[in-house]
Amino acid sequence: MDVARRSVRYITSLSQVDNLSAAEQARLAPVAEKFTFRTNDYYLGLIDWGDPDDPIRRLIVPDVQELSGFGQADASGEVSYTVVNGLEHKYRDTALLLVSRVCGAYCRFCFRKRLFRQESAEVANDLTGALRYIDAHPEINNVLLSGGDPLVLSTRRLEGIIRRLREIEHVKIIRIGTKMPAFNPYRILNDPQLPEMLARYSTQERKIFLVAHFSHPRELTDVALQGLACVQKAGVATVSQSPVIHGVNDAPEVIADLFSRLSYNGVPPYYLFICRPTVGNLPFRVPVEECLKIFELAQRDLSGLARQARLCMSHKTGKVEVVGRIGHQIALRYHRAVQEKDRNRLMLVESTPEAYWLDDYLSGPPTDSVIRSGAEAAEGAGRPRSRSPRGNGSADPPGVVVAPS
């Protein structure tokens, strides 16, 4: 195919954004001073500057409400799972390598904005210790490259990491978490060595997955789709994920359009996340139950391949899927869990329309209801239901209903 190519200019100061007036630049300067601003001329070109509520603008241009004081620097407790500089080991079979502290642009709602302003042991330029750790832990069968954005690295640097991972026999899957196909698809299209390198290491039995971050249908430009097709042709599997962001994609028709177009282009939706309660994220949050409503309404208009995503919260204790509503209760399930006791754990919580995060559901009174997994229900058929014990070190969180262990 004919590949589009062009140079892309990166922008790190609001004064370089010609479409912002001097007054707007001055008003937003304190926000950019606290939370790093970075974008590029390609992505700015997607904005309709005549629309003050343009979703692409909202995604990338600072908002004064970011200075509200809301949120935590590390809302999912990632630091607690950092076992070696640059490496998180949260789930038994998965390692996460933070290979960069830079992105093609910075989403205003980023949950790792703490990495962009200070030196941190969470990111390491030398990954020798992290790779040695992975090599010594045969239970790790897949590794996620993240950051920052791995595709900000040179192809030579990225290949050095991937080649070393491919030398570790028990690492079967390598995932590359990236928003570069949306922010700057020319990173792929301008560098033929990148897909050539990926093709060498993405094999039939040991695939590389590109987890692309697309948040709005307008990011799916012709060149963005060319970039995706380029890596697909190299034998890389492609999936997508995004959080639900107020003013960007918090409407069923937007999610349905996004998921449909992604699926048409061989990029099945993977996760739809609840926005994390990270510092600066107050203007971007959407309540959990509103997210569920948006998700369910969007799915009504989707075909099977576009309905693969799970609505989840990336909580410190694991990925908690928002399954659905049962009367006045919300069904939650641990899709991934840190603790063995939480794996596949089902929970019913009382509907709380103002809840934005799992913790907001854990402050209610205990309930006698019990919900079991299918296996537990079959095994316990006819057995009287009982409440899980409370008041000791292994008690369930108040307000959560679970199967007895």
N, C-alpha and C positions, 0 to 999 in steps of 0.2 A: 504494500500500500504506500501511497505518497504520504510522507511524514511531514507535518508542519513543524517549522523551526523558527525560533526568534530568540533574541536576548531578553532577559527579564531583569529589571532594575529593582533592587531591594530598598525599602524605605523604613527608616528607624526613627524618624522625627515627624511630628505633626506638621511642622513648618514646610515639609516636603509634599504635603497633600494639598494640591492647588485648589481642590473643590471645597475645602474648609475655609471659611472666612477667618480673618485675623482674630475677630472676637471669639469665634468657636475654638480656634486653636488655643487662645488664652484661657478660655473656660475649661477646656479639657486637659490642659498641661499638667495640673496636679495629679490627675488620674494616671496619665502616662508616666509621670515621675514615680508613682508608687508601684504600678503594674506595667511592666515593660510593653511598649508598643513596637510592633514590627509587621510589615506587610510588603507587598510588591505591586508594581504597576499593572501586571496582568490581573491580579485579583481585584484591585481597586476599579479596574475597568468593567467589572461585573455589576457595579453599584449604579442604581438609578438615583442620581444626586438630587433630582427634583422631588423625591419621595423621602420625607424625614423618617419614615418608618420602614425604609427598605431593609429587608432581612439580611442581605449581605453586608450592608453598612453596620447593622446592629451586631453582626457576628465579629467584626474586625475593628470598628472605630470605638474608642473609649466612651463610657457613659458615666456621668457624674455620680450616679447612684452606686457605683462600685466602691465609693469611699464611705459607705454607710457604717462600716465597722463590723458588718455581719461576717460570720463564717470562721472556719479554722484553716490554718496553713496546710494541714495534711488531714483532710476530712475522712480518708479511708485508712488512716494509720499505716501508710506504706513504709514509713521509717522503721516501724517495729518488725517488719519482715525483711529488712536489709541485712543479709548475712555476711556479705563481703562487699567492698566498695563496688558500686555499679550493678549489684545483683540482688533482686528480691526473690525469696522462695516462700511463697504464701501457700500454694497448693502443692500437694505431694509430688505430682507428676509434671509440674510446670515451673519453669524458671523465667524470670523477666529480667532482661539486660537493658539497663539505661545507657545507651551508647552515645547520646548527644544531649546537650542542653539547649539546642537551637532548633527552631521550626521554620518552615517556609514563610509563615506568618503566625501570629499569636492570637488564638481564639480568646475573646474577652472572658469566657467562662471556663478557661482551662483549669483543671484540678491540680496541675503540677506547676502553677505559676511561681511556686516557691523556688523552683530550680533555676529560674531565669534571672534572679536578682543576686544570688550569692553562691559562693563555693559550697559544695555539699558532698558528703561522702556517698550520697546516693548515685552520683554520676562519676565514672572513672575514665580517664583517658587511657590508662593501661588496664586492660581487661584480663591480664594474665591470671590473677587470683580468682576472678569470677569464673573463667573457663576451667581452671583447675578444680574448683568446687563442683561444677557441673560434671566434669569427668569422673569425680569421686562419688557421685550420687546416681547410681544406675536406675533409680526410680524416676528420674527426670527423663521423660520421653519427648517433650516438646519445649521449645524455647521461644519466647516472644521478644523481639527486638523493638525497643521503644525509646522514649526520651522525654522531651525533644522529639525530633523526627530522624529516623535512621537514614532517610534518603537525602538529608542535608549533607551527609558524609560523602566524600569522594567514592567513586566506584571501587577504586583500589583499596581504600580503607574498609569499606563494607565487605568486599570480597575476603579480606584478611580474617574478618570475624566469622563469616559464613563458612569459609574453608576450614577453620579450626573446629567449628561445631560439627561439620560433616566428618571430621576425623574421630568424633566421639560416637561409637557405634549405637549406643542406646538412645541418642537424640534422633528421633524419626521425623519430627515436624519442626520446621522453622517458620515462625510467623513474623511478618514485618508490619508493624502498626504505623500507618502513615497518612497524612493529609496532603501530601505533595501532589497526588493526582488532581485534587481540587484547588489547592493553593497555587501550584506552579507545575502543570503537566509537562512543561518544556524541560523540566529536570529529567524526565524519561525520554522525551522525543529528541532532545539535543544530544543525547549520549548513547549512541548505539552499543557502546561497551557494556552498559548496564543490563539490558535484556540478554545480551550474549553471556554475561557472567551468570545471571540468574538461571539461564537454560542449562549451564554446566552443573549446577548444584540442585536443581529441582528435578528429581528423578521420579520414575513411576511409583516406586515404593517409599520414597522419602521426599515428600513434597515440600515446596516452599509455598506459603500462603501470604498473599498481600491483603492485609486488613485495611481497606480504604475508608477514610472518614469523610463521608458526605452528609451534610446537614440540611441541604435545600436543593430542590430540583434545578435551580438556576446555576448551580455549580457544575452540572453535567453538560458542559459545553462540548462542542465538536472536538476540540483539542483534548479535553479531559477524557472523552471516550476513546480517542486515538491512543492516549497514554495507557489506558486500561487494556485496550486490545493488544498493544505492544507487549505488555508483560504476560498477557494470556497466551499469545503466540509463542512466548518463551517457555511455556509449560508451567507457569505459575498459576495456582488457583486463586481466585479473587472473591472476597466477600466484603461486606460493608457494615459499618456501625455508626451510631450518632446518639448524642443525648437529645432529649426533648428540651428545647430552649424557648423561653417566652419571647414572642416577637419574631422568632425565626421560623419555627416549624410546629408550633403548638396549635395545629389545626388538622383535622382528619384528612381533608383533601390534599394538604401539602405532603403529609406522610404517605398517603396512598400514591400520589404522583411520584414521589421520590422512590419508593420501594418498587413500583411498577417499572419505571425507567431503568432502575438498576438491574432488575431481573431480566429485562429485555436484552440487556448488554452483558449477561453472564456474570452478574455480581449479586448473588443472593444476599438479602439482608441477614445480618448475623445477630446483632444486639441493638435494641433501642433502650438507652439508659435514662434513668432519672438523674437530673442534674445534681451533682454533689454539693453539699453545703460548704463549699470552699470559700475562703475569704475573698470578698469582692463580687460574689455571685448572686447577691440579693436580687438584682433586676432581671436575672435570667431564669429563676426557679419557676417550676410549675408543680402544683400539688400532685401527690402520688395518684390520687383517685381521678383527678382531671387527666393525668397522663394515661391512665387505664382507659378512660372513656374515649380519648383521642385514638388510642391504639386499637381498641375494639371497633370503633366506627370506621377507621381506615381499613381494617382487615375485611370489612364487608365487601369492599370493592376490589379485592386483590385475588389473583389466581394463586394456586398452591405454591408455586416457586417463589412468589413474592411474599408469602406468609411464613417464612422461616424464622423471622426474628423473635426474640424473647424480650419482654419488657423487664428490666432488671435494675436493681440498686447495687452498686459496687461498695458494699459495706465492709467495715473492718473485719467482720466475722465471716464474710463470704459474699458470693453473688446471690442476692435474694430476688427471685422471680416474683413479679406481681401476676398471679394466675388469673384472678377474676373476682367477681362479687357474688356472694351468696346471701341474699336478703340484706340484712344490715351489717354484714361482716365482709371483710376482704380476705381472700385466700392468698397466702404467700408460701413460697417454697424455696428452700436452699438449692439452687441449681449447682453451685459449687460451695463447699464449706471448708473452713480451716480445721475445725474439730470433727472427729469421727462421729460424735453424737448428733451433729447437725446435718450430716450428709443425707440429702433427699428429705429432710425434715419438713413436714407440712405444718402450717400455722393458720389459724383463723384469728383475726384481730377485729375489734369493733371498728366500724366505719368512722373515720375521722377526717372530714373533708379538708381541714386545715393542715393535715400532715404532709410534710415535704420529704421525710426521710424515715427509715425504719425506727430510729430512736423515738420519733414522735408517737409511735404506736405502743411503745413499751411502758407507758406511764399509767395505763388504766388499771382497773381492779381485776383480779383473777376471775376466770370463768370456768364452769364445770364442763363445758363442751369439750369433746375430744375428736380429733380427726386423725386418721391413720393412713399410712401408705397402703397400697393395694395388698401387699404381702401380709402386713400386720392385720389388716381387716379380715383377710381370709383365715388366717391362723386364729384370730380371736372371735370369729363369728359365734354368737350366742353367749359370749362371756360378758358379764356386767361391765359397763364402762365405769371407770374411776378417774378421779382427778390426779394429775401428777403431783407428787409431794412437793411442798414448798417450805421455805424457812430454813434450808440448809445450804451448804456450799454448792450443791448440784441442782438447786432449784431452777425451774424455768423462769424466764423474765416475766414479771407481772403483765397481764393483759394479753398474753400469748397462749393459744391453746395448741397442744401438741399431743402426739401419742405417748403413752407411758413408755419409758425405756425398759 
